[in-house]
Amino acid sequence: MPEFAAKGTDLFIDGHKVLAGWESFSGWYWFAIEKVCEQLSDFGDGKGVPDVIWFGLVQGHENEWGEFSEAEIKRLGLRAWKIKKCDLPYSGRRG
């Protein structure tokens, strides 16, 4: 299980500062600790969408470290949202 720690208004997971986080109605969390790249992503409709690829922790069915697409999260619409910086220290599943 990853170790979550709040230091002031910042969240750290396994000692890595979380730069951004997202939450969904389905109970999934995405915690970004490093920006990998910015790119155009194509989701099969032939239109390039500005995207940021992040490395971090995803809490879905299991906890998993890896890369994820911010544009894919945004495609969830109102079912997922960016976590406010002041709420990050209290976010995620712990335990």
N, C-alpha and C positions, 0 to 999 in steps of 0.2 A: 504494500500500500504506500503510495507517495506521501511524503511528509509535507504538510501544509503549515506555514508559519506566517503570522501577521507581524509586521514591524512598522509601526506608525500607520500610515495609510497605504502601505504596500503589501502585496501578497508574494510570498516566496514558496516555491514547490521544489523540494529536494535541493534547497539552496539557490535556486534560479529565480530571479525576479520576474514576475509576470508583467508583461507589457500591455496586454489586452486580454479580455475574456468575453465569451458569449455564452448564453444560456438558452435552452429551448423548453417549450411546454412538455416535450417528451422526456425531460429530465437529463438531457445530454448537456455537457459542458465542454468548452474548448478554451484552453488557457495557452496563450502565445508567449513564448519566452525569447524567440529569435525570429526576425524577419529574414526569410530565405531569399526571396526575390519578388519583383513586381513584373507582371506579364499580362498578355491578353489571353484569356481562356475562351474556348469555344465549347459550348454545351450541346452541340449537335444541331444548332439552328443556323450555323454559318455566320453568326455575328460574334465578333471578338468583344469580350467584356473585360474591362480593366479588373485586375485581380492581384491580390497579395497572397503569396504562399508563406505560411508560418510554420515554424517547428514548435512543438509544445506538447502538452498533455491533453488527451481527449478522454473524457469520462463518458463512455457510452454504455454498452453492455458490460464492458470491462474497462479498466484503466490502461491506456496505451500511449506511449510516447511516439510521436511521428509528425509528418507534415500534413497540413490541411489547408484548404482553400477558403479564403474569406468570401469570395464570390459565391461559392456553394452554400455557405451559411446564409448569406443575404438572399439567395434564391428561395429560402424557406419562408420568406415574407414575415408576416406577423407571428409565425410560430417560433421564431428565434430572434433574439435581440442582444445588442452589445451591453455588457455589464458596466455600470457606472464605476469610475475609478474608486469612489468612496465606498462602494459595495463589494469590491474585489476581495478584501480581507475576510469576508464572511461567506464567500461563494464556494460552490463545489460540494461534492459528497466526501465526507471524512469518516472513516470507520467502518 
